[in-house]
Amino acid sequence: MKSGALVFLVAFMALAASWGGFVLAPQVQLSRSVQTNALGSSDLYPLGRPGLAKQGLEVYRANGCVYCHSQQVVQEGTLCEIVLTEAGTNAAAAAAAVAKLNSALGTGDAKSLLAGLPKMILQVADMNAAGPALKTLEAAGAKAEARVAPQGADIARGWGKRRTVAQDYLADYPVQLGSRRIGPDLANVGLRSPDAGWHLRHLYAPQNEVQGSLMPPYRFLFETRKIGKEAAPDALKVSGKLSPPPGYEIVPRPEATALVAYLQSLRADMPLEEAPLTPPAATVASTNAPASLTNAPTATPAAK
């Protein structure tokens, strides 16, 4: 037992070092986070959620939605897309320049090749590699631009435009990150599914809105009441076995309305320094673009 004090000291130092590295250091780092400007904009980000959405966060938390849904989009990398925006006055020269940059696009005639602009014609590793391609198109009289395009399975599913970062959560307490995805990620559900009516119907009868959904119905967030002089504007339009008795309607309780307001407020698509993104000015299509860019499956939004 002569070395008992030394063992205690070593154990204490190991515990203190672990606590400092895994608890104190992140807290110090994240506590300094403040609103910042989005890339290329003077707008502050993030803005606080409206009062009703804040109430909805508590409903979301109270009903354990975080156990089945995450709010963290994962990004696996970034590519740079060369997007042809204008062909210029010499369509043949522009088509030749495009074919030179991407031989897979040189099989058709110039007219079909240059139809439907803006069009993504090439992917390169980064902005530095985009320079020569832009110069080639410019020399042919065409106009093009380079766009930062985040890549990853979550982004291909339509769950987000870019990876989520600590900055996205400054307006929330507690943060509902989640650790499982029995349902889809909700970090951007307000962007991909802005319709309040859809969310209300989905809460009431999930399987009616999403085939094969595992989400249980949250009908206690609604009430069936007799119709007054006129139907309520937010009364659910349901049919079949779920229809209310004649002369009655199904309307959301305040908790349901607040929860939907919170879900509608979930969107993390602002380009940031630590999560760059170039929002497309118009739909970008390409004959040789991978499915993750042009035909990405639209994730069925869920709001448990």
C-alpha positions in Angstrom: 0.0 0.0 0.0 3.0 2.3 0.0 2.2 3.2 -3.6 -1.5 3.9 -2.9 -1.1 7.6 -3.0 0.7 7.4 -6.4 -1.9 5.1 -7.9 -4.6 7.5 -6.7 -2.8 10.5 -8.2 -2.3 8.7 -11.5 -5.9 7.7 -11.7 -7.1 11.2 -10.7 -4.9 12.8 -13.4 -6.2 10.3 -16.1 -9.8 11.0 -15.1 -9.1 14.8 -15.1 -7.4 14.7 -18.4 -10.3 12.7 -19.9 -12.9 15.1 -18.4 -10.9 18.1 -19.7 -10.6 16.7 -23.2 -14.1 15.3 -23.7 -16.2 17.7 -21.6 -14.4 20.9 -20.8 -12.6 21.6 -24.1 -15.8 21.1 -26.3 -17.8 23.2 -23.9 -15.2 26.1 -24.0 -15.0 25.8 -27.8 -18.8 25.7 -28.4 -19.7 28.3 -25.8 -17.9 30.9 -27.9 -20.1 30.2 -30.9 -22.3 33.2 -31.9 -24.4 34.2 -34.8 -22.4 34.6 -38.0 -22.9 35.9 -41.5 -23.7 33.4 -44.2 -21.2 33.2 -47.1 -21.8 36.0 -49.5 -24.5 37.6 -47.4 -24.9 40.0 -44.6 -27.7 38.0 -43.1 -27.1 36.6 -39.6 -27.4 32.9 -39.0 -29.0 31.2 -37.2 -32.1 33.3 -36.3 -34.1 32.3 -33.2 -37.2 30.2 -33.8 -40.6 31.9 -33.5 -42.4 31.6 -30.3 -44.8 28.9 -31.5 -41.9 26.9 -32.9 -40.2 27.1 -29.5 -43.3 25.6 -27.9 -43.3 22.9 -30.6 -39.7 22.0 -29.6 -41.0 21.1 -26.2 -43.8 19.0 -27.7 -41.3 17.3 -29.9 -39.2 16.5 -26.9 -42.1 15.4 -24.7 -43.2 12.9 -27.2 -39.8 11.3 -27.7 -39.5 12.1 -31.4 -35.7 12.2 -31.0 -35.7 8.5 -30.3 -36.6 7.7 -33.9 -35.4 10.8 -35.8 -32.0 12.5 -36.1 -31.3 16.1 -36.9 -27.8 15.8 -38.3 -27.0 15.5 -42.0 -23.8 13.7 -42.8 -21.6 14.8 -45.7 -19.0 12.6 -47.2 -17.2 15.1 -49.4 -17.4 18.1 -51.7 -17.2 18.4 -55.5 -17.2 21.4 -57.7 -19.7 21.5 -60.6 -19.1 23.4 -63.8 -22.4 24.8 -64.8 -23.0 26.2 -68.3 -25.3 29.2 -68.0 -25.2 30.7 -71.5 -24.0 29.4 -74.8 -23.1 32.7 -76.3 -23.5 33.7 -79.9 -21.5 30.8 -81.4 -23.4 27.7 -80.4 -21.0 25.4 -82.4 -17.9 26.8 -80.6 -19.7 26.4 -77.2 -20.7 22.8 -78.0 -17.1 22.0 -79.1 -15.8 23.4 -75.8 -18.3 21.4 -73.8 -17.4 18.2 -75.8 -13.7 18.9 -75.2 -14.2 19.1 -71.4 -16.6 16.1 -71.3 -16.4 13.7 -74.1 -19.5 11.9 -73.0 -21.5 15.0 -73.9 -20.1 15.3 -77.4 -22.2 12.6 -79.0 -25.3 14.8 -79.9 -25.6 17.9 -82.0 -25.0 21.4 -80.6 -28.6 22.3 -80.4 -29.6 19.4 -78.1 -26.4 19.7 -76.2 -27.0 23.3 -75.3 -30.7 23.0 -74.6 -32.1 23.4 -71.1 -29.5 25.8 -69.7 -28.2 26.2 -67.1 -26.7 22.7 -67.3 -24.1 20.9 -65.2 -21.5 19.7 -67.7 -18.6 18.6 -65.6 -17.5 17.7 -62.0 -14.0 18.5 -60.7 -12.4 18.0 -57.4 -12.2 21.6 -56.2 -12.3 25.3 -57.3 -8.7 25.3 -58.4 -9.4 22.5 -60.9 -12.4 24.5 -62.1 -10.3 27.4 -63.4 -9.1 25.8 -66.6 -12.6 24.6 -67.5 -14.1 28.0 -67.0 -11.4 29.6 -69.2 -12.1 27.0 -72.0 -15.7 27.9 -72.0 -15.1 31.6 -71.8 -12.7 31.4 -74.8 -15.6 29.9 -76.8 -17.9 32.8 -75.9 -19.9 30.8 -73.4 -20.6 31.7 -69.8 -20.3 29.3 -67.0 -19.9 29.2 -63.2 -18.4 26.9 -60.6 -20.6 25.7 -57.8 -19.7 23.9 -54.6 -21.7 20.7 -54.4 -21.6 18.7 -51.1 -21.8 14.9 -51.6 -23.0 12.1 -49.5 -25.8 9.5 -48.9 -27.9 11.8 -46.8 -27.7 14.6 -49.4 -28.5 12.1 -52.2 -31.6 11.1 -50.2 -32.7 14.7 -50.2 -32.4 15.0 -46.4 -30.2 18.1 -46.6 -28.2 20.5 -48.9 -25.0 20.3 -46.8 -23.7 18.8 -43.6 -25.0 20.1 -40.4 -22.6 21.9 -38.1 -22.6 23.2 -34.5 -23.7 26.7 -35.8 -27.0 25.2 -36.9 -28.0 24.4 -33.3 -27.4 27.8 -31.6 -31.1 28.7 -31.4 -32.2 25.4 -29.7 -32.1 24.2 -26.2 -32.0 21.3 -25.7 -30.5 20.2 -29.0 -32.4 17.2 -30.5 -29.5 15.6 -32.4 -30.8 12.0 -32.1 -28.8 8.9 -32.6 -31.1 6.6 -34.5 -33.0 6.8 -37.8 -36.1 4.6 -37.6 -37.6 7.5 -39.5 -35.7 9.9 -41.8 -33.5 12.8 -40.7 -35.4 16.0 -39.9 -32.7 18.6 -40.0 -34.3 20.1 -43.2 -37.8 18.7 -43.1 -39.2 22.3 -43.1 -37.4 22.9 -46.4 -38.4 19.7 -48.2 -42.0 19.5 -46.7 -43.3 23.0 -45.9 -47.0 22.1 -46.0 -48.6 22.4 -42.6 -51.6 20.3 -43.7 -49.4 17.4 -44.7 -47.7 17.4 -41.3 -51.0 17.4 -39.5 -52.4 14.6 -41.5 -49.2 12.7 -41.1 -49.3 13.1 -37.3 -52.9 11.8 -37.3 -52.5 8.9 -39.7 -48.8 8.3 -40.7 -49.5 5.3 -42.9 -52.0 7.2 -44.9 -49.4 9.7 -46.0 -46.3 7.5 -46.1 -46.8 3.9 -47.2 -45.1 1.4 -44.9 -44.4 4.0 -42.2 -43.5 2.6 -38.8 -44.6 5.8 -37.0 -47.4 5.4 -34.5 -50.4 7.8 -34.8 -50.5 10.8 -32.5 -54.2 11.3 -32.4 -54.2 12.5 -28.9 -52.9 15.7 -30.3 -56.3 16.2 -32.1 -59.9 16.4 -31.0 -63.1 15.5 -32.6 -65.7 18.2 -32.1 -69.1 19.2 -33.5 -68.9 21.6 -36.5 -70.1 25.1 -35.6 -71.5 27.6 -38.1 -68.7 26.7 -40.5 -65.9 24.2 -40.6 -62.6 25.1 -39.0 -59.9 26.1 -41.6 -57.4 23.6 -40.1 -59.8 20.7 -39.9 -58.3 17.5 -41.2 -59.5 16.1 -44.5 -59.6 12.4 -43.8 -61.7 9.7 -45.4 -62.7 6.1 -44.9 -62.6 4.6 -41.4 -60.9 7.7 -40.0 -63.7 10.0 -41.1 -65.4 11.7 -38.2 -69.2 11.2 -37.6 -71.5 13.3 -39.7 -71.6 16.9 -38.4 -68.2 16.5 -36.6 -64.7 17.5 -37.6 -61.2 16.6 -36.5 -59.1 19.6 -35.5 -55.5 19.9 -34.1 -55.0 20.8 -30.5 -52.5 23.6 -29.8 -49.8 21.1 -29.1 -50.2 19.7 -32.7 -50.1 23.2 -34.2 -47.0 24.1 -32.2 -45.2 20.8 -33.2 -45.9 21.5 -36.9 -44.6 25.0 -36.5 -41.4 23.6 -35.1 -41.0 21.0 -37.9 -41.6 23.8 -40.5 -38.8 25.8 -38.9 -36.2 23.0 -39.3 -34.0 24.0 -42.2 -30.2 24.2 -42.2 -29.4 25.2 -45.8 -27.5 28.4 -45.3 -23.9 28.3 -46.8 -21.4 28.7 -44.0 -17.6 29.0 -43.9 -17.3 25.5 -42.3 -20.1 24.1 -44.5 -19.8 25.8 -48.0 -22.6 25.4 -50.5 -23.6 27.1 -53.7 -27.4 27.2 -53.9 -28.3 26.7 -57.6 -30.1 29.7 -59.2 -32.1 27.2 -61.3 -32.6 23.5 -61.8 -29.3 22.0 -62.9 -29.4 18.9 -65.1 -26.8 16.8 -66.8 -27.0 13.9 -69.2 -24.1 12.3 -67.4 -24.5 13.4 -63.9 -24.7 10.7 -61.2 -28.1 10.0 -59.7 -27.0 11.7 -56.5 -27.1 15.0 -58.4 -29.9 14.8 -60.9 -32.2 12.0 -60.0 -31.8 11.8 -56.2 -34.6 9.9 -54.6 -36.9 12.3 -52.7 -36.8 11.1 -49.1 -40.3 10.7 -47.8 -40.5 13.3 -45.0 -41.6 12.1 -41.7 -42.4 14.0 -38.5 -42.7 11.7 -35.6 
